[in-house]
């Protein structure tokens, strides 16, 4: 059977997947110095490692900011570009199995996309994301390696830097349990441990993103959020989002291939033959 390849081209990182018989085939991530090198490196490695002959590739679908640098067919194959927000919606909907959601794409910044059946709408976004975490970590912790920050954070205590309701009130407030954050870094001291700072930074980014998503759903009947992008892989998501679920009575979902949802959605755009609007 023919395969459709979806490629999410970033400035330095490219994610690539294949869709065959509505199955996701071998997602892969490649880093390089520039988007063109990243794209062609990813494609070459993908077809080689999966032993896919070029004649078996029916279509190549490109998306992501780096796709703007590509203006010719990839290896002479039929190549089309897909709007990134449509790709986010299609990939998240497919991976989560949910039709009525807000997709929260946590990349360098964060974008919000509403899916309601075949209608996909870009709601906007916030300039908080992996770039924020990397930049603040570079300044404060002398590293921009998010994996290193995440490992450091595992030994930290967020209550040492965040001010909670229990720190300012003798009893829980209506709708606000004692362990809810009242102020991010509101309790931080100049001698705070690096591990506490690391977990505080991650919680600050994830809580801000989660709150923005919930606010985007106000006055709607949507209470399902699908979190995609690289930040969805942070182990601290398992601490932050369940807490926010209880606070706001919503559900945050992180699908199996959350990191690759945009590439998956790009391929599905062709598979579905423009059924979305």
C-alpha positions as CSV (number, residue, x, y, z in Angstrom):
1,X,0.0,0.0,0.0
2,X,1.1,3.6,-0.6
3,X,2.3,5.7,2.2
4,X,1.8,9.4,2.9
5,X,4.6,11.2,4.7
6,X,4.0,14.1,7.0
7,X,6.9,16.4,7.9
8,X,6.9,19.1,10.5
9,X,9.8,21.3,9.6
10,X,11.3,23.5,12.3
11,X,14.2,25.8,12.1
12,X,16.6,23.2,13.5
13,X,14.4,20.2,14.3
14,X,12.3,18.2,11.9
15,X,9.7,15.6,12.8
16,X,8.6,13.0,10.3
17,X,6.0,10.3,10.2
18,X,4.3,8.0,7.7
19,X,0.6,7.2,7.5
20,X,-0.3,3.9,6.0
21,X,-3.8,2.4,6.2
22,X,-4.6,5.0,8.9
23,X,-1.7,3.8,11.0
24,X,1.2,6.0,12.2
25,X,4.5,4.5,11.0
26,X,7.8,5.0,12.9
27,X,7.8,8.7,14.0
28,X,11.3,10.2,13.9
29,X,13.0,13.4,15.0
30,X,16.1,14.9,13.4
31,X,18.1,17.9,14.3
32,X,20.3,19.9,12.0
33,X,21.8,23.4,11.5
34,X,19.1,24.7,9.2
35,X,15.6,23.7,8.1
36,X,16.6,22.5,4.6
37,X,19.3,20.2,5.9
38,X,17.0,19.0,8.7
39,X,14.2,18.2,6.2
40,X,16.3,16.3,3.7
41,X,18.3,14.5,6.5
42,X,15.0,13.4,8.1
43,X,13.5,12.3,4.9
44,X,16.5,10.3,3.8
45,X,17.0,8.7,7.2
46,X,13.3,7.9,7.5
47,X,12.9,6.1,4.1
48,X,16.3,4.3,4.6
49,X,15.6,3.0,8.1
50,X,12.1,1.9,7.3
51,X,13.1,0.5,3.9
52,X,10.5,2.6,2.0
53,X,11.1,2.8,-1.8
54,X,10.4,6.2,-3.2
55,X,7.8,4.8,-5.6
56,X,5.8,3.7,-2.6
57,X,5.4,7.3,-1.3
58,X,2.2,8.7,-2.7
59,X,2.5,12.2,-1.2
60,X,4.7,14.3,1.0
61,X,3.0,16.9,3.2
62,X,5.0,19.7,4.7
63,X,4.1,22.0,7.6
64,X,5.8,24.1,10.3
65,X,7.7,27.4,10.1
66,X,10.7,25.8,8.4
67,X,8.5,24.6,5.5
68,X,8.5,28.2,4.1
69,X,12.2,27.6,3.1
70,X,11.2,24.7,0.9
71,X,10.0,25.7,-2.6
72,X,10.4,22.5,-4.6
73,X,9.2,18.9,-4.5
74,X,11.0,16.7,-2.0
75,X,13.1,14.3,-4.0
76,X,10.8,14.9,-7.0
77,X,7.8,13.4,-5.1
78,X,4.3,15.1,-5.1
79,X,4.7,17.7,-2.3
80,X,2.2,20.0,-0.8
81,X,2.1,22.3,2.3
82,X,-0.4,22.2,5.1
83,X,-1.4,25.1,7.3
84,X,0.2,24.3,10.7
85,X,-2.9,25.0,12.7
86,X,-4.9,22.6,10.6
87,X,-2.2,20.1,11.1
88,X,-2.2,20.6,14.9
89,X,-6.0,20.1,14.9
90,X,-6.0,17.0,12.7
91,X,-3.2,15.3,14.5
92,X,-4.5,16.0,18.0
93,X,-8.0,14.9,17.0
94,X,-6.7,11.7,15.5
95,X,-4.4,10.8,18.3
96,X,-6.9,11.6,21.1
97,X,-10.0,10.2,19.5
98,X,-11.9,13.3,20.5
99,X,-13.8,15.6,18.2
100,X,-14.5,18.6,20.4
101,X,-11.3,19.9,21.9
102,X,-8.9,22.8,22.2
103,X,-5.5,21.8,21.0
104,X,-2.6,23.3,23.0
105,X,0.6,23.2,21.0
106,X,3.4,23.7,23.4
107,X,6.4,24.6,21.3
108,X,8.8,27.6,21.5
109,X,5.6,29.5,22.3
110,X,2.1,28.1,22.6
111,X,-0.8,28.1,20.1
112,X,-4.4,27.3,20.7
113,X,-6.6,25.6,18.1
114,X,-10.3,24.7,18.5
115,X,-11.6,21.6,16.9
116,X,-15.3,21.0,16.6
117,X,-15.9,18.1,14.2
118,X,-14.4,19.0,10.9
119,X,-14.2,22.7,11.8
120,X,-10.7,23.8,12.9
121,X,-10.1,27.3,14.1
122,X,-6.9,29.0,15.3
123,X,-7.8,30.9,18.5
124,X,-4.5,32.6,19.1
125,X,-1.6,31.9,21.4
126,X,0.7,33.1,24.1
127,X,4.5,33.8,24.0
128,X,5.1,31.3,26.8
129,X,6.6,27.9,26.0
130,X,9.8,25.9,25.6
131,X,11.6,29.0,24.5
132,X,10.7,30.7,27.7
133,X,11.8,27.8,29.8
134,X,15.1,27.5,27.9
135,X,15.8,31.2,28.1
136,X,15.1,31.6,31.8
137,X,17.0,28.4,32.6
138,X,20.0,29.8,30.6
139,X,20.0,33.0,32.7
140,X,19.3,31.4,36.1
141,X,20.5,27.9,35.9
142,X,23.3,28.3,33.3
143,X,21.8,25.7,31.0
144,X,19.2,25.8,28.3
145,X,19.0,22.0,28.0
146,X,15.4,21.4,29.0
147,X,16.1,17.7,29.7
148,X,18.8,18.7,32.2
149,X,16.5,21.2,33.8
150,X,13.7,18.5,34.0
151,X,16.1,16.1,35.7
152,X,17.2,18.8,38.1
153,X,13.6,19.6,38.9
154,X,12.9,16.0,40.0
155,X,14.8,16.8,43.2
156,X,13.2,20.1,43.8
157,X,10.2,21.2,45.9
158,X,8.0,23.7,44.2
159,X,6.4,24.8,47.5
160,X,9.8,26.3,48.4
161,X,9.4,29.0,45.7
162,X,5.7,29.2,44.9
163,X,3.3,30.9,47.2
164,X,0.2,28.8,47.9
165,X,-3.2,29.7,49.2
166,X,-2.3,27.9,52.4
167,X,0.6,30.4,52.9
168,X,-1.7,33.4,52.9
169,X,-5.0,32.0,54.3
170,X,-5.9,30.1,57.4
171,X,-8.6,28.2,55.5
172,X,-9.4,27.2,51.9
173,X,-11.2,29.9,49.8
174,X,-14.2,29.2,47.7
175,X,-13.0,27.1,44.8
176,X,-9.4,27.5,45.8
177,X,-7.9,24.6,47.9
178,X,-5.0,25.2,50.2
179,X,-2.4,23.7,47.7
180,X,-3.4,26.0,44.8
181,X,-0.7,28.4,43.6
182,X,-1.4,31.9,44.7
183,X,1.8,33.4,43.2
184,X,4.4,31.8,41.0
185,X,7.8,32.3,42.6
186,X,6.0,34.4,45.3
187,X,8.0,32.7,48.0
188,X,11.4,32.4,46.3
189,X,14.4,33.6,48.2
190,X,17.8,34.7,47.0
191,X,19.4,31.5,48.3
192,X,16.8,29.2,46.7
193,X,18.2,25.8,45.7
194,X,18.7,25.3,41.9
195,X,16.5,22.2,42.1
196,X,13.7,24.3,43.5
197,X,14.2,27.0,40.9
198,X,14.1,24.3,38.2
199,X,10.8,22.8,39.3
200,X,9.5,26.3,39.8
201,X,10.3,27.4,36.3
202,X,8.7,24.3,34.8
203,X,5.6,24.7,36.9
204,X,5.4,28.4,35.9
205,X,5.5,27.6,32.2
206,X,3.0,24.7,32.4
207,X,0.6,26.4,34.7
208,X,0.5,29.5,32.6
209,X,-0.1,27.5,29.5
210,X,-2.8,25.4,31.2
211,X,-4.6,28.5,32.5
212,X,-4.5,30.2,29.1
213,X,-6.1,27.1,27.6
214,X,-8.9,27.1,30.2
215,X,-9.5,30.8,29.7
216,X,-9.7,30.2,25.9
217,X,-12.6,27.8,26.5
218,X,-14.7,30.1,28.7
219,X,-18.3,30.6,27.5
220,X,-18.0,27.4,25.4
221,X,-19.0,23.8,26.2
222,X,-15.4,22.6,25.6
223,X,-13.7,21.0,28.6
224,X,-11.3,18.7,26.8
225,X,-7.7,19.9,26.1
226,X,-5.1,17.9,24.0
227,X,-1.6,18.9,24.9
228,X,0.9,18.4,22.0
229,X,4.5,19.5,21.3
230,X,7.8,18.9,22.9
231,X,6.8,20.2,26.4
232,X,4.2,17.6,26.6
233,X,7.0,15.1,27.2
234,X,8.1,16.8,30.5
235,X,7.5,14.4,33.4
236,X,6.3,17.3,35.4
237,X,3.1,17.4,33.3
238,X,1.9,14.5,35.4
239,X,2.0,16.8,38.4
240,X,0.7,20.1,37.0
241,X,-2.2,19.1,34.8
242,X,-4.0,16.7,37.1
243,X,-4.0,19.5,39.7
244,X,-5.4,21.9,37.2
245,X,-8.1,19.4,36.2
246,X,-9.4,19.3,39.7
247,X,-9.3,23.1,40.0
248,X,-11.1,23.8,36.8
249,X,-13.1,20.6,36.3
250,X,-11.6,20.0,32.9
251,X,-9.5,17.2,31.3
252,X,-6.0,17.5,29.8
253,X,-5.0,14.7,27.5
254,X,-1.4,13.9,26.3
255,X,-1.7,11.4,23.5
256,X,0.9,8.7,22.7
257,X,2.5,10.6,19.9
258,X,2.0,14.1,21.3
259,X,5.4,15.2,20.1
260,X,4.5,14.3,16.5
261,X,0.9,15.4,16.2
262,X,1.6,18.2,13.9
263,X,3.5,16.0,11.4
264,X,0.7,13.4,11.7
265,X,-1.9,16.0,11.0
266,X,-0.1,17.2,7.9
267,X,-0.2,13.7,6.5
268,X,-3.9,13.3,7.4
269,X,-4.7,16.5,5.6
270,X,-4.0,14.7,2.4
271,X,-5.5,11.4,3.5
272,X,-8.8,13.1,4.4
273,X,-8.8,14.9,1.0
274,X,-9.7,18.4,2.3
275,X,-12.6,17.3,4.5
276,X,-11.7,20.0,7.0
277,X,-12.4,23.7,6.9
